[in-house]
Amino acid sequence: MDKNIDLEKRKISDFSFFDVKLITDFHLKMFEEAFEKKAVLDIEFVIERTGTWYKTIIRFHDPQEIKFEAGGNFLQVSLDIINISERRWENLNLEVTDFEDDRLHFYCSKAEVLDIRKTSYSF
């Protein structure tokens, strides 16, 4: 599992995905590479940690069975990323879920942090 958590820990001490508060951007990209069909899902999350707000973009590779329910300008979320590699499902190692409201749910092969920065965004 490659969540590149070190990038967050360098910016946010004691980072946890439980600090994720909402989704502000959601992009599913499908493409072909070396004659193989591929997909990535880029999600921008807002994180609040000890009164400071951050935006982070996480790329999820090979997303499957995407469930996304939103109404409005942003989606509050209680994010959890679970390692499911022991299930030995072909090319699916992570389960991403909104454990409170179940408005977001999908499986993917891996996740990586593309960016993290401070923001003035809050709700």
N, C-alpha and C positions, 0 to 999 in steps of 0.2 A: 504494500500500500504506500503510495507516494503522495502524501498530502502537503509536502513541503512546509510543514508546520514551523520550521526554524525561521522562515520569513516573518511570520506573525509574532513569534516569540521575541524577535529582535525589536519589533515595534511595540508590542503589547506584552508586558510581563504577565505571567500566569494566564496566557490566552487559553480559552476554551470555546468550542463551537456553541456552547450554551450562551455565550455573550452575543451571538448573532440576534439582531432584533427584527430586521425586515429585509425584503428584497426590493431593489429599485430598478433592476434591469435584468432581462431574461432573453438570451439569444441562442436559438438552436441553429447550428450550421451543418449542412450535409454537403459532402463533396466526394470526389473520386480521387484516389491516390494509388498509383501503380496498378490500375485496373481493379481496384478494390473499393467498394463503397464504405465510407466512413462518416462519422458524425461526432461533433463536440457540442457541449452545452456550456455557455459562459453565463454565469450568474453573478451579479453585483449585489453584495450584501452590505448592510450597515451594521456595525458592531459598536456596542457601548461597553466601555471598560473603565470603571472608577471615574465616571463623569467626563471621559474623553470619548469622542465619536470618531470612528474610522470607516472608510469604505474599502472593501476588498473584492477583487474579482477572482473567482475560482472557476477553472476549466475542468469539466467532467468529460472524460473520454468514453466513447461508445455508449451513450445513454440508451437505456431500454425501458419500456413500459412507463413512460413519463406521465405523471398525473400532476397537473398544475391548475389550481382554481384561484382566481384573483378577481377582485371587484374593487375598482378604485385606482388611486395613483400609486399605491405601494401595498405590499403584502406583509403583514406581521407574521413572523415565523419563529418557531422554536426548533432550531436545526439540530439534527443528529446525523452523524456519518458513521456507519457501522461496518466493520470489516466482516465480510461474509465469505471470505476465501475458503474457509473450511467446508463450505457446502459443495465446492468443486463444480460450480456452474460454469459452463464454457464462457470465458472472457468476462465474467462478472465477479468483481471482488469487493465492491462497496454497495451498500444500500443507503440512500439519502432520504431522510424523512423529516417531516414536521411532526414531532411527537405529541404536540398539544392538539392541533386542529386537523391534522392529516390533509392539508391543502397542497402539500408538495410531497411527492414520492416517486422515486425511480431507482434504477440500478445502473451501475457503470463499471468500467474496467479499472479506472484510476482517476484521481483528482489532483490538480496542481494549482497552487496559488500563482496568479499572474501579476497581481499588484496589490499593494496595501498602502493607504495614505490617510492622514488625518483629514477630517471634514467638519464643517460647521452644521451638517445635516443632523436634525433630531426630530422627534415627533412628540 
